[in-house]
Amino acid sequence: MKIGNLFGGDKTTLSFEVFPPSREGNLDELYQAIGELVELSPDFISVTYGAGGGTREKTVEIASTIRREFARETLAHLTCVQATRDDISEQLAQLKEEGIENILALRGDPPKDKEQFVRTKGGFGYANELVAFIREHGDFSIGVAGYPEVHPEAPDMEHDIINLKKKVDAGADFIITQMFFDNDDLYRFRDNAIEAGIRVPIIPAIFPIFNYRQISRIAALCGAKIPPRLRGKLERVSERNEEVEKYGMEHAIRQSEDLLENEVAGLHFYSMNRSRHVIRIIRELPKKSFENKSVLE
Protein backbone atom coordinates (compact mmCIF):
# COMPACT_ATOMS: atom_id res chain seq x y z
CA MET A 1 0.00 0.00 0.00
CA LYS A 2 1.22 3.47 -0.85
CA ILE A 3 1.56 5.76 2.15
CA GLY A 4 0.25 8.68 0.14
CA ASN A 5 -3.12 6.92 0.02
CA LEU A 6 -3.44 6.65 3.80
CA PHE A 7 -4.46 10.23 4.43
CA GLY A 8 -7.88 11.79 4.31
CA GLY A 9 -10.93 12.27 6.48
CA ASP A 10 -10.27 11.85 10.20
CA LYS A 11 -7.38 9.45 9.69
CA THR A 12 -4.33 10.03 11.90
CA THR A 13 -1.38 7.84 10.99
CA LEU A 14 1.02 6.22 13.43
CA SER A 15 4.53 5.30 12.35
CA PHE A 16 7.99 4.52 13.67
CA GLU A 17 11.57 4.84 12.48
CA VAL A 18 14.25 2.19 12.88
CA PHE A 19 17.78 1.94 11.54
CA PRO A 20 20.19 -0.86 10.60
CA PRO A 21 22.37 -1.62 13.62
CA SER A 22 26.11 -1.11 13.23
CA ARG A 23 26.81 -4.55 14.66
CA GLU A 24 25.73 -7.59 12.68
CA GLY A 25 24.47 -9.54 15.69
CA ASN A 26 22.05 -6.82 16.72
CA LEU A 27 19.56 -7.63 13.95
CA ASP A 28 17.83 -10.13 16.23
CA GLU A 29 17.40 -7.41 18.86
CA LEU A 30 16.07 -5.04 16.22
CA TYR A 31 13.52 -7.55 14.96
CA GLN A 32 12.41 -8.23 18.54
CA ALA A 33 11.83 -4.49 19.04
CA ILE A 34 9.98 -4.27 15.72
CA GLY A 35 7.77 -7.18 16.72
CA GLU A 36 6.81 -5.32 19.90
CA LEU A 37 6.20 -2.07 18.01
CA VAL A 38 3.98 -3.89 15.51
CA GLU A 39 1.63 -4.72 18.40
CA LEU A 40 0.74 -1.00 18.37
CA SER A 41 -0.62 -1.40 14.81
CA PRO A 42 1.51 1.24 13.07
CA ASP A 43 0.56 2.30 9.57
CA PHE A 44 4.16 2.04 8.44
CA ILE A 45 7.72 1.68 9.67
CA SER A 46 10.54 3.65 8.09
CA VAL A 47 14.06 2.29 7.75
CA THR A 48 16.97 4.70 7.51
CA TYR A 49 20.68 4.20 6.82
CA GLY A 50 23.87 5.81 8.00
CA ALA A 51 25.82 8.75 6.63
CA GLY A 52 27.56 7.81 3.41
CA GLY A 53 25.08 5.05 2.61
CA GLY A 54 27.17 2.43 4.40
CA THR A 55 24.16 0.35 5.47
CA ARG A 56 22.14 0.81 2.28
CA GLU A 57 21.81 -2.91 1.59
CA LYS A 58 20.71 -3.59 5.15
CA THR A 59 18.03 -0.93 4.78
CA VAL A 60 16.45 -2.85 1.91
CA GLU A 61 16.80 -6.15 3.77
CA ILE A 62 15.15 -4.82 6.93
CA ALA A 63 12.38 -3.02 5.04
CA SER A 64 11.64 -6.19 3.09
CA THR A 65 11.58 -8.28 6.27
CA ILE A 66 9.17 -5.87 7.96
CA ARG A 67 6.85 -6.10 5.01
CA ARG A 68 7.11 -9.86 4.60
CA GLU A 69 7.43 -11.17 8.17
CA PHE A 70 5.58 -8.51 10.13
CA ALA A 71 2.92 -7.64 7.52
CA ARG A 72 3.48 -3.88 7.86
CA GLU A 73 4.06 -1.31 5.19
CA THR A 74 7.59 0.08 5.02
CA LEU A 75 9.21 3.35 4.02
CA ALA A 76 12.77 2.96 2.76
CA HIS A 77 15.11 5.93 3.05
CA LEU A 78 17.07 6.86 -0.06
CA THR A 79 19.70 9.61 -0.24
CA CYS A 80 21.89 11.33 -2.78
CA VAL A 81 25.07 10.67 -0.79
CA GLN A 82 27.81 8.98 -2.79
CA ALA A 83 25.33 7.71 -5.37
CA THR A 84 25.18 8.22 -9.14
CA ARG A 85 22.01 8.14 -11.20
CA ASP A 86 22.87 4.57 -12.16
CA ASP A 87 23.25 3.65 -8.48
CA ILE A 88 19.85 5.14 -7.72
CA SER A 89 18.31 3.30 -10.67
CA GLU A 90 19.66 0.01 -9.33
CA GLN A 91 18.31 0.76 -5.87
CA LEU A 92 14.88 1.60 -7.27
CA ALA A 93 14.85 -1.67 -9.18
CA GLN A 94 15.80 -3.57 -6.02
CA LEU A 95 13.07 -1.87 -3.97
CA LYS A 96 10.52 -2.64 -6.66
CA GLU A 97 11.63 -6.27 -6.75
CA GLU A 98 11.12 -6.51 -2.99
CA GLY A 99 7.63 -5.04 -3.27
CA ILE A 100 8.54 -1.84 -1.43
CA GLU A 101 6.34 0.98 -2.71
CA ASN A 102 7.36 3.88 -0.45
CA ILE A 103 10.54 5.96 -0.36
CA LEU A 104 11.69 8.83 1.84
CA ALA A 105 13.82 10.86 -0.55
CA LEU A 106 16.59 12.85 1.15
CA ARG A 107 19.67 14.71 0.09
CA GLY A 108 21.40 13.12 3.06
CA ASP A 109 24.11 14.21 5.46
CA PRO A 110 27.77 14.35 4.47
CA PRO A 111 29.86 11.26 5.29
CA LYS A 112 31.60 11.46 8.66
CA ASP A 113 34.92 12.44 7.08
CA LYS A 114 33.37 15.36 5.16
CA GLU A 115 32.31 18.73 6.56
CA GLN A 116 29.95 19.59 3.71
CA PHE A 117 27.77 17.70 1.27
CA VAL A 118 29.38 17.32 -2.15
CA ARG A 119 27.41 16.24 -5.21
CA THR A 120 28.67 12.91 -6.50
CA LYS A 121 29.72 13.08 -10.16
CA GLY A 122 26.75 11.78 -12.11
CA GLY A 123 24.50 12.10 -9.06
CA PHE A 124 22.17 14.59 -7.41
CA GLY A 125 22.84 17.64 -5.28
CA TYR A 126 19.35 18.31 -3.94
CA ALA A 127 16.44 16.24 -2.70
CA ASN A 128 14.03 17.73 -5.25
CA GLU A 129 16.23 16.33 -8.04
CA LEU A 130 16.08 12.90 -6.42
CA VAL A 131 12.28 13.15 -6.03
CA ALA A 132 11.86 14.02 -9.71
CA PHE A 133 14.10 11.11 -10.75
CA ILE A 134 12.17 8.62 -8.59
CA ARG A 135 8.88 9.93 -9.95
CA GLU A 136 10.11 9.41 -13.51
CA HIS A 137 11.54 5.94 -12.91
CA GLY A 138 9.03 4.11 -10.75
CA ASP A 139 5.55 4.00 -9.30
CA PHE A 140 6.43 4.89 -5.72
CA SER A 141 4.83 7.01 -3.02
CA ILE A 142 7.46 9.57 -2.07
CA GLY A 143 8.02 11.32 1.23
CA VAL A 144 10.45 14.15 1.97
CA ALA A 145 11.86 15.85 5.06
CA GLY A 146 10.63 19.10 6.61
CA TYR A 147 12.39 21.24 9.20
CA PRO A 148 10.21 23.01 11.80
CA GLU A 149 13.26 24.89 13.09
CA VAL A 150 14.75 25.48 9.61
CA HIS A 151 17.32 23.29 7.88
CA PRO A 152 20.79 23.95 9.36
CA GLU A 153 22.08 25.07 5.95
CA ALA A 154 19.13 27.35 5.10
CA PRO A 155 19.51 31.08 5.81
CA ASP A 156 15.95 31.40 7.12
CA MET A 157 12.48 29.85 7.14
CA GLU A 158 11.42 31.58 3.94
CA HIS A 159 14.22 30.01 1.90
CA ASP A 160 13.68 26.65 3.59
CA ILE A 161 9.98 26.63 2.68
CA ILE A 162 10.85 27.53 -0.92
CA ASN A 163 13.11 24.48 -1.05
CA LEU A 164 10.42 22.33 0.54
CA LYS A 165 7.93 23.40 -2.12
CA LYS A 166 10.43 22.42 -4.81
CA LYS A 167 10.43 18.91 -3.38
CA VAL A 168 6.64 18.77 -3.27
CA ASP A 169 6.31 20.20 -6.79
CA ALA A 170 8.77 17.55 -7.99
CA GLY A 171 6.37 14.84 -6.84
CA ALA A 172 6.45 14.33 -3.07
CA ASP A 173 3.25 12.93 -1.54
CA PHE A 174 3.90 13.71 2.13
CA ILE A 175 6.37 15.34 4.53
CA ILE A 176 7.93 13.90 7.69
CA THR A 177 9.57 16.49 9.90
CA GLN A 178 12.90 16.53 11.64
CA MET A 179 12.57 16.08 15.40
CA PHE A 180 11.54 19.10 17.47
CA PHE A 181 10.53 19.68 21.08
CA ASP A 182 8.43 22.83 20.94
CA ASN A 183 5.11 22.36 19.16
CA ASP A 184 4.88 26.06 18.36
CA ASP A 185 7.76 25.52 15.94
CA LEU A 186 5.73 22.83 14.16
CA TYR A 187 2.58 24.95 13.94
CA ARG A 188 4.53 27.92 12.61
CA PHE A 189 6.22 25.68 10.04
CA ARG A 190 2.89 24.17 9.00
CA ASP A 191 1.28 27.60 8.61
CA ASN A 192 4.19 28.81 6.46
CA ALA A 193 4.00 25.69 4.30
CA ILE A 194 0.27 26.12 3.72
CA GLU A 195 0.75 29.79 2.91
CA ALA A 196 3.36 28.79 0.31
CA GLY A 197 0.83 26.50 -1.38
CA ILE A 198 2.04 23.19 0.06
CA ARG A 199 -0.97 20.92 0.42
CA VAL A 200 0.51 17.48 1.13
CA PRO A 201 0.22 15.98 4.65
CA ILE A 202 2.86 17.02 7.19
CA ILE A 203 3.71 14.34 9.77
CA PRO A 204 5.52 15.59 12.89
CA ALA A 205 8.29 13.39 14.26
CA ILE A 206 8.73 12.83 18.00
CA PHE A 207 12.00 11.89 19.69
CA PRO A 208 11.46 10.31 23.14
CA ILE A 209 14.30 11.43 25.44
CA PHE A 210 15.84 8.74 27.62
CA ASN A 211 19.53 9.71 27.73
CA TYR A 212 20.71 13.29 28.29
CA ARG A 213 24.11 13.03 26.59
CA GLN A 214 22.59 11.29 23.60
CA ILE A 215 19.85 13.85 23.04
CA SER A 216 22.22 16.79 23.56
CA ARG A 217 24.51 15.41 20.86
CA ILE A 218 21.73 14.59 18.38
CA ALA A 219 19.93 17.90 18.92
CA ALA A 220 23.15 19.82 18.30
CA LEU A 221 23.80 17.92 15.08
CA CYS A 222 20.36 18.56 13.58
CA GLY A 223 19.80 22.04 14.99
CA ALA A 224 16.87 21.15 17.26
CA LYS A 225 16.56 23.22 20.41
CA ILE A 226 15.47 21.78 23.74
CA PRO A 227 13.12 24.21 25.52
CA PRO A 228 14.86 25.91 28.48
CA ARG A 229 12.47 24.51 31.10
CA LEU A 230 12.90 20.95 29.84
CA ARG A 231 16.67 21.35 29.45
CA GLY A 232 16.90 22.64 33.03
CA LYS A 233 15.09 19.57 34.35
CA LEU A 234 17.28 17.24 32.31
CA GLU A 235 20.51 18.94 33.33
CA ARG A 236 19.68 18.59 37.01
CA VAL A 237 19.31 14.81 36.68
CA SER A 238 21.66 14.27 33.73
CA GLU A 239 23.58 11.46 35.47
CA ARG A 240 20.45 9.65 36.62
CA ASN A 241 19.01 7.99 33.53
CA GLU A 242 15.79 6.86 35.18
CA GLU A 243 14.88 10.46 36.01
CA VAL A 244 15.99 11.70 32.58
CA GLU A 245 13.68 9.10 31.08
CA LYS A 246 10.84 10.18 33.37
CA TYR A 247 11.03 13.83 32.29
CA GLY A 248 11.60 12.85 28.66
CA MET A 249 8.55 10.61 28.57
CA GLU A 250 6.37 13.19 30.28
CA HIS A 251 7.35 15.75 27.67
CA ALA A 252 6.80 13.37 24.75
CA ILE A 253 3.33 12.44 26.03
CA ARG A 254 2.29 16.08 26.47
CA GLN A 255 3.77 16.96 23.10
CA SER A 256 1.91 14.12 21.38
CA GLU A 257 -1.40 14.96 23.07
CA ASP A 258 -1.14 18.59 21.98
CA LEU A 259 -0.29 17.64 18.41
CA LEU A 260 -3.27 15.31 18.20
CA GLU A 261 -5.55 18.03 19.53
CA ASN A 262 -4.26 20.30 16.78
CA GLU A 263 -5.19 17.88 13.99
CA VAL A 264 -1.81 16.74 12.71
CA ALA A 265 -1.83 14.25 9.84
CA GLY A 266 -0.01 11.66 11.93
CA LEU A 267 2.70 11.03 14.49
CA HIS A 268 6.07 9.53 13.60
CA PHE A 269 8.31 8.30 16.43
CA TYR A 270 12.07 7.86 16.41
CA SER A 271 12.29 4.49 18.18
CA MET A 272 16.11 4.34 18.30
CA ASN A 273 15.58 0.60 17.77
CA ARG A 274 13.83 0.30 21.13
CA SER A 275 10.18 -0.35 21.87
CA ARG A 276 9.56 0.32 25.56
CA HIS A 277 9.58 4.11 25.41
CA VAL A 278 7.31 4.35 22.39
CA ILE A 279 4.88 1.77 23.79
CA ARG A 280 4.58 3.77 26.99
CA ILE A 281 3.82 6.99 25.11
CA ILE A 282 1.19 5.44 22.85
CA ARG A 283 -0.57 3.76 25.76
CA GLU A 284 -0.86 7.12 27.52
CA LEU A 285 -2.60 8.75 24.55
CA PRO A 286 -6.39 8.72 24.04
CA LYS A 287 -7.46 5.32 22.73
CA LYS A 288 -9.31 6.85 19.78
CA SER A 289 -6.28 8.82 18.57
CA PHE A 290 -5.40 6.25 15.91
CA GLU A 291 -8.30 4.45 14.33
CA ASN A 292 -8.80 2.32 11.21
CA LYS A 293 -5.25 1.01 11.21
CA SER A 294 -4.10 -0.07 7.76
CA VAL A 295 -2.51 -3.49 7.42
CA LEU A 296 -0.60 -4.78 4.44
CA GLU A 297 -2.96 -6.19 1.86
C-alpha positions as CSV (number, residue, x, y, z in Angstrom):
1,M,0.0,0.0,0.0
2,K,1.2,3.5,-0.9
3,I,1.6,5.8,2.2
4,G,0.3,8.7,0.1
5,N,-3.1,6.9,0.0
6,L,-3.4,6.7,3.8
7,F,-4.5,10.2,4.4
8,G,-7.9,11.8,4.3
9,G,-10.9,12.3,6.5
10,D,-10.3,11.9,10.2
11,K,-7.4,9.4,9.7
12,T,-4.3,10.0,11.9
13,T,-1.4,7.8,11.0
14,L,1.0,6.2,13.4
15,S,4.5,5.3,12.4
16,F,8.0,4.5,13.7
17,E,11.6,4.8,12.5
18,V,14.3,2.2,12.9
19,F,17.8,1.9,11.5
20,P,20.2,-0.9,10.6
21,P,22.4,-1.6,13.6
22,S,26.1,-1.1,13.2
23,R,26.8,-4.6,14.7
24,E,25.7,-7.6,12.7
25,G,24.5,-9.5,15.7
26,N,22.1,-6.8,16.7
27,L,19.6,-7.6,14.0
28,D,17.8,-10.1,16.2
29,E,17.4,-7.4,18.9
30,L,16.1,-5.0,16.2
31,Y,13.5,-7.5,15.0
32,Q,12.4,-8.2,18.5
33,A,11.8,-4.5,19.0
34,I,10.0,-4.3,15.7
35,G,7.8,-7.2,16.7
36,E,6.8,-5.3,19.9
37,L,6.2,-2.1,18.0
38,V,4.0,-3.9,15.5
39,E,1.6,-4.7,18.4
40,L,0.7,-1.0,18.4
41,S,-0.6,-1.4,14.8
42,P,1.5,1.2,13.1
43,D,0.6,2.3,9.6
44,F,4.2,2.0,8.4
45,I,7.7,1.7,9.7
46,S,10.5,3.7,8.1
47,V,14.1,2.3,7.7
48,T,17.0,4.7,7.5
49,Y,20.7,4.2,6.8
50,G,23.9,5.8,8.0
51,A,25.8,8.7,6.6
52,G,27.6,7.8,3.4
53,G,25.1,5.1,2.6
54,G,27.2,2.4,4.4
55,T,24.2,0.4,5.5
56,R,22.1,0.8,2.3
57,E,21.8,-2.9,1.6
58,K,20.7,-3.6,5.2
59,T,18.0,-0.9,4.8
60,V,16.5,-2.8,1.9
61,E,16.8,-6.2,3.8
62,I,15.2,-4.8,6.9
63,A,12.4,-3.0,5.0
64,S,11.6,-6.2,3.1
65,T,11.6,-8.3,6.3
66,I,9.2,-5.9,8.0
67,R,6.8,-6.1,5.0
68,R,7.1,-9.9,4.6
69,E,7.4,-11.2,8.2
70,F,5.6,-8.5,10.1
71,A,2.9,-7.6,7.5
72,R,3.5,-3.9,7.9
73,E,4.1,-1.3,5.2
74,T,7.6,0.1,5.0
75,L,9.2,3.4,4.0
76,A,12.8,3.0,2.8
77,H,15.1,5.9,3.0
78,L,17.1,6.9,-0.1
79,T,19.7,9.6,-0.2
80,C,21.9,11.3,-2.8
81,V,25.1,10.7,-0.8
82,Q,27.8,9.0,-2.8
83,A,25.3,7.7,-5.4
84,T,25.2,8.2,-9.1
85,R,22.0,8.1,-11.2
86,D,22.9,4.6,-12.2
87,D,23.2,3.6,-8.5
88,I,19.9,5.1,-7.7
89,S,18.3,3.3,-10.7
90,E,19.7,0.0,-9.3
91,Q,18.3,0.8,-5.9
92,L,14.9,1.6,-7.3
93,A,14.8,-1.7,-9.2
94,Q,15.8,-3.6,-6.0
95,L,13.1,-1.9,-4.0
96,K,10.5,-2.6,-6.7
97,E,11.6,-6.3,-6.7
98,E,11.1,-6.5,-3.0
99,G,7.6,-5.0,-3.3
100,I,8.5,-1.8,-1.4
101,E,6.3,1.0,-2.7
102,N,7.4,3.9,-0.4
103,I,10.5,6.0,-0.4
104,L,11.7,8.8,1.8
105,A,13.8,10.9,-0.5
106,L,16.6,12.8,1.1
107,R,19.7,14.7,0.1
108,G,21.4,13.1,3.1
109,D,24.1,14.2,5.5
110,P,27.8,14.3,4.5
111,P,29.9,11.3,5.3
112,K,31.6,11.5,8.7
113,D,34.9,12.4,7.1
114,K,33.4,15.4,5.2
115,E,32.3,18.7,6.6
116,Q,29.9,19.6,3.7
117,F,27.8,17.7,1.3
118,V,29.4,17.3,-2.2
119,R,27.4,16.2,-5.2
120,T,28.7,12.9,-6.5
121,K,29.7,13.1,-10.2
122,G,26.7,11.8,-12.1
123,G,24.5,12.1,-9.1
124,F,22.2,14.6,-7.4
125,G,22.8,17.6,-5.3
126,Y,19.4,18.3,-3.9
127,A,16.4,16.2,-2.7
128,N,14.0,17.7,-5.3
129,E,16.2,16.3,-8.0
130,L,16.1,12.9,-6.4
131,V,12.3,13.1,-6.0
132,A,11.9,14.0,-9.7
133,F,14.1,11.1,-10.7
134,I,12.2,8.6,-8.6
135,R,8.9,9.9,-10.0
136,E,10.1,9.4,-13.5
137,H,11.5,5.9,-12.9
138,G,9.0,4.1,-10.8
139,D,5.6,4.0,-9.3
140,F,6.4,4.9,-5.7
141,S,4.8,7.0,-3.0
142,I,7.5,9.6,-2.1
143,G,8.0,11.3,1.2
144,V,10.4,14.2,2.0
145,A,11.9,15.8,5.1
146,G,10.6,19.1,6.6
147,Y,12.4,21.2,9.2
148,P,10.2,23.0,11.8
149,E,13.3,24.9,13.1
150,V,14.8,25.5,9.6
151,H,17.3,23.3,7.9
152,P,20.8,23.9,9.4
153,E,22.1,25.1,5.9
154,A,19.1,27.3,5.1
155,P,19.5,31.1,5.8
156,D,15.9,31.4,7.1
157,M,12.5,29.8,7.1
158,E,11.4,31.6,3.9
159,H,14.2,30.0,1.9
160,D,13.7,26.7,3.6
161,I,10.0,26.6,2.7
162,I,10.9,27.5,-0.9
163,N,13.1,24.5,-1.0
164,L,10.4,22.3,0.5
165,K,7.9,23.4,-2.1
166,K,10.4,22.4,-4.8
167,K,10.4,18.9,-3.4
168,V,6.6,18.8,-3.3
169,D,6.3,20.2,-6.8
170,A,8.8,17.5,-8.0
171,G,6.4,14.8,-6.8
172,A,6.4,14.3,-3.1
173,D,3.2,12.9,-1.5
174,F,3.9,13.7,2.1
175,I,6.4,15.3,4.5
176,I,7.9,13.9,7.7
177,T,9.6,16.5,9.9
178,Q,12.9,16.5,11.6
179,M,12.6,16.1,15.4
180,F,11.5,19.1,17.5
181,F,10.5,19.7,21.1
182,D,8.4,22.8,20.9
183,N,5.1,22.4,19.2
184,D,4.9,26.1,18.4
185,D,7.8,25.5,15.9
186,L,5.7,22.8,14.2
187,Y,2.6,24.9,13.9
188,R,4.5,27.9,12.6
189,F,6.2,25.7,10.0
190,R,2.9,24.2,9.0
191,D,1.3,27.6,8.6
192,N,4.2,28.8,6.5
193,A,4.0,25.7,4.3
194,I,0.3,26.1,3.7
195,E,0.7,29.8,2.9
196,A,3.4,28.8,0.3
197,G,0.8,26.5,-1.4
198,I,2.0,23.2,0.1
199,R,-1.0,20.9,0.4
200,V,0.5,17.5,1.1
201,P,0.2,16.0,4.7
202,I,2.9,17.0,7.2
203,I,3.7,14.3,9.8
204,P,5.5,15.6,12.9
205,A,8.3,13.4,14.3
206,I,8.7,12.8,18.0
207,F,12.0,11.9,19.7
208,P,11.5,10.3,23.1
209,I,14.3,11.4,25.4
210,F,15.8,8.7,27.6
211,N,19.5,9.7,27.7
212,Y,20.7,13.3,28.3
213,R,24.1,13.0,26.6
214,Q,22.6,11.3,23.6
215,I,19.8,13.9,23.0
216,S,22.2,16.8,23.6
217,R,24.5,15.4,20.9
218,I,21.7,14.6,18.4
219,A,19.9,17.9,18.9
220,A,23.2,19.8,18.3
221,L,23.8,17.9,15.1
222,C,20.4,18.6,13.6
223,G,19.8,22.0,15.0
224,A,16.9,21.2,17.3
225,K,16.6,23.2,20.4
226,I,15.5,21.8,23.7
227,P,13.1,24.2,25.5
228,P,14.9,25.9,28.5
229,R,12.5,24.5,31.1
230,L,12.9,21.0,29.8
231,R,16.7,21.3,29.5
232,G,16.9,22.6,33.0
233,K,15.1,19.6,34.3
234,L,17.3,17.2,32.3
235,E,20.5,18.9,33.3
236,R,19.7,18.6,37.0
237,V,19.3,14.8,36.7
238,S,21.7,14.3,33.7
239,E,23.6,11.5,35.5
240,R,20.4,9.6,36.6
241,N,19.0,8.0,33.5
242,E,15.8,6.9,35.2
243,E,14.9,10.5,36.0
244,V,16.0,11.7,32.6
245,E,13.7,9.1,31.1
246,K,10.8,10.2,33.4
247,Y,11.0,13.8,32.3
248,G,11.6,12.9,28.7
249,M,8.6,10.6,28.6
250,E,6.4,13.2,30.3
251,H,7.4,15.8,27.7
252,A,6.8,13.4,24.7
253,I,3.3,12.4,26.0
254,R,2.3,16.1,26.5
255,Q,3.8,17.0,23.1
256,S,1.9,14.1,21.4
257,E,-1.4,15.0,23.1
258,D,-1.1,18.6,22.0
259,L,-0.3,17.6,18.4
260,L,-3.3,15.3,18.2
261,E,-5.5,18.0,19.5
262,N,-4.3,20.3,16.8
263,E,-5.2,17.9,14.0
264,V,-1.8,16.7,12.7
265,A,-1.8,14.2,9.8
266,G,0.0,11.7,11.9
267,L,2.7,11.0,14.5
268,H,6.1,9.5,13.6
269,F,8.3,8.3,16.4
270,Y,12.1,7.9,16.4
271,S,12.3,4.5,18.2
272,M,16.1,4.3,18.3
273,N,15.6,0.6,17.8
274,R,13.8,0.3,21.1
275,S,10.2,-0.4,21.9
276,R,9.6,0.3,25.6
277,H,9.6,4.1,25.4
278,V,7.3,4.4,22.4
279,I,4.9,1.8,23.8
280,R,4.6,3.8,27.0
281,I,3.8,7.0,25.1
282,I,1.2,5.4,22.8
283,R,-0.6,3.8,25.8
284,E,-0.9,7.1,27.5
285,L,-2.6,8.7,24.5
286,P,-6.4,8.7,24.0
287,K,-7.5,5.3,22.7
288,K,-9.3,6.8,19.8
289,S,-6.3,8.8,18.6
290,F,-5.4,6.3,15.9
291,E,-8.3,4.5,14.3
292,N,-8.8,2.3,11.2
293,K,-5.2,1.0,11.2
294,S,-4.1,-0.1,7.8
295,V,-2.5,-3.5,7.4
296,L,-0.6,-4.8,4.4
297,E,-3.0,-6.2,1.9
